[in-house]
Amino acid sequence: MIRRLVPLLALCASACALGPRDPTPKVTPPPAPDAAPIRPLAGPAQAFSAGVERPADWWRAFGNADLNALVDQALKADNDLAGAEAALRQARAQATAATGALWPQVDVSEQSQRVKAPRALSNPLPDPDQFLYSLHSAQLSVSYPLDLFGAAREKRVSAKAAAEVAAQRLVAARAAVAANLTLAAIQNAALEAQIAAAEQSIRDNRALLDLFQRRQALGDIGAADVAAQQTALAAAEGVLPPLVRQAAHQKALIAIFLGRAPGSALPPLPSLDALALPADLPAAAPASIVARRPDVRAADAQVRGAAADLGAAIAARLPSLQLTGQVGGESTKFSSLLSSDASIWTVVGGVTQPIFHGGQLRAQQKASEAALDAAKAQYRAAVLQAFSDVDDALTGLRTDAASLDAADRAQTAAARGLAMTRRQLELGGSGTLAVLNASAAEAQARGQLIQARAARLSDTVAFFQAIGGADLGKEP
């Protein structure tokens, strides 16, 4: 009978899994995005190719050694990454512990005690006159819960899914550190260029003020013209402090990414002119986005973990079978514990069927069903967000090219207009209002051109982050 029962139990243990299979929901992908090249007149072109894969160290495509050094250092020093790595180690250890629950549990114990038996009771020892004695016992215990309905296996699947979630979150954290640091470096470079442009504008307005004051001394213009230029100079000087403050903020962010206190000395930072725009970009196919995005993969693992938790909750309402065996020895002499006369053993088999738990088990199953529904909704939201991020990045790249062309034309025209107006002013043939307007237009156009150049770099970073890809040179 036992020989027939064992294969049946083994078959049930391998086949009975109560959680839903393939629980990840399907999401209809959008049409493939436009892969036409981006060719602005005022800047380098960018092309999309299906044969180009996003490299793990994608920031090196900007061709700047200072940026490469910054990101490499941040990936080693950032505190958020250290926390994510610790969370991954914890999740993997818990998954290993859940796997251990599937194996038999083996324990060994030894106990020594001093006993005095009352004379009124029967003496258990061979010598009827010995009532004070020492008793030594040692035993090996083996217990094995037969996982008939897969509760332990479902818990192992859930723990492994939690470890995968932690791994993908670490990948996402690395990608976020690289992207955010690169964006901070680009923004800092743009602010430094704007600061340089603002300082040049201040110098230009001071030179104009000197010219106005000389003309006033000659009687060509009045005090109102000089006051107007003084106002323009003050306005140009007022542009500088907010830019300096923003640049200081970006440097503080960079310091934090590098694991340093704000205000600490920083490594060399890239300038805007030293950052090259990547020319070859990967094609953003919807299927590859779902497969490569770490947040989508983490959401998928959460769905699988929630399905396994549901299977474990269902199995908790079904019978459980426990086998326990003990073998050892018991003697009044420690030296004879292993003798055949001192041997003891027991074998116990038990079956437990939950009958009444006050609705607790059923409520736990319903809670697991709700958790699975929530995980599915989060997965669908993560996929849709991935498609939205890619669409936003592609739209940004194309509109940035148009903005760059417009800003370049505006700056060229404004610079030419200012030069002509200043020349006319020096010759006495231009009015104050024309000079003020030309100077303000040139300063505004110069700032817009800097912002347009930085926007193309920043949206390229956003595109690299949106499409996902391999981990940053390190297996999670």
C-alpha positions, 0 to 999 in steps of 0.5 A: 500500500505504501509503495503505491501511495508514494508515487501518487503523492510525488505526482500530486506534489509536482502537478498541484499548483493552484496559482494562475498560470501566465498571469501577465496581462496583454497590452496592445502596443501602439503603431511603430513610431516614425523612424525618419531622420532628424536633419535640422539646418543649424545642427547635426542630424540624428538617424534611427536604425533598427540595427543599433542597440542602446549601449549599456554605457550610452552616456559615452555617445556624447563624446566627453571624457569629463561626463564619462568620469562623472557617471562612472564615479556616481555609479560607485558612490551614489547612496540610492544605489547602495540602498538598492543593492542592499535590498537586492541582497536581502530579497535574494537571501529571502528567496533562498530561505523560501527554497529551503522550506521545500527540503526536509528539516534535519535537527540533532539534539542532546539533553542531560538531566539529573533526576530523583524519583519518589519511592512511592512510584515505580522506579524505571531503572533496573536497580529498584533501590536507585532513585537518584540518577542521571539521564542522557538522551540524544536524537536525530529528528527529520521532518518533511512537509509534503507539499501536496498542493504547492503552497511551499513552491508558490511561496518560493516563486513569490520570493524569487519574483520579489528578488527579480523586482529588486534586481530590476529596481536596481537596474532602473536606479542605475539608469536613473542615476546615469540619466539624472547626472547627465541631465544635471551636467547638461543643464549646468553646461547650459547655465554656464553658457547663459552666464557667460552670455549674460556677462557679455550682455552686461559688458555690451550695455556698459559700453553702450552706456559709456558711449551714451554718456560721451554723446550726452557730454557733446550735447547729441542726446539728453539725460533721458537717453542716458537714463534709458540705457542705465535701465537697460544695464540694470536689467541685464545685470538682474539676469545674472544672479538667478542664473548663478543660483541655478548653476549652484543648484545643479552643482549641488545635485552633481555633488550628491550624485557623487556622494559628496556634500554640496559645496565640495570640490567637484571634478571637471564638468563638461561645457556645452560646446564639448558635448557632442550630439549622438548621431545614431539612435536605436529604433524604438520598436514597441515590443523591444521597449516592453522587453527592455524597460526595467520598470516594466520587467519589475511590474511583470515580476510583481504580477507573477509574485502576486499570482504565486501568493494567490496560489499559496493562499488557496493551498492554505485552505487545503489539507497538509501532510507532515512526516516526522521521524526521530532516532537516537538513544537514551541512557543513564550513562553518556558513553552508552548512548549509541549502544543498541540497548539504548536506541529509541525511534519514532515515526509520525505522519499527520494530516491537517485539514483547516475546518474553522478559522473565523473566515481568516483563510478565505479573507486571505485568499480574497486579499491575494486576489485583489493584490493580483488585480492591482499588480495587473493594473500596475503592469498595464500602467507601466507599459503605457507609461513606457510607450508615453515616455518614448513618444514624448522623447521622440516628439521632443527630439523632432520639435527641438530640431525645429526650435534650434533652426528658429533660434539660430536664425533669430540669433544670427539676425539679432546679432547682425541687427545689433552690430548695424545699430551700434555702428549707426549709433557711433556715427550718430545716425541711430536713435536710443530706442533702436539700440535698446531694442536691438540689444535686448533682442540679441541677448534674448536670441542668444539665450534661446539658442543656448537653451535649444542646443541644451534641449536636444542633448537633454531629450536625447538623454530622455530617449535613451532612458525611455527605450530601456536596455541592458544594465550598466555593465553589471549583472544584477 
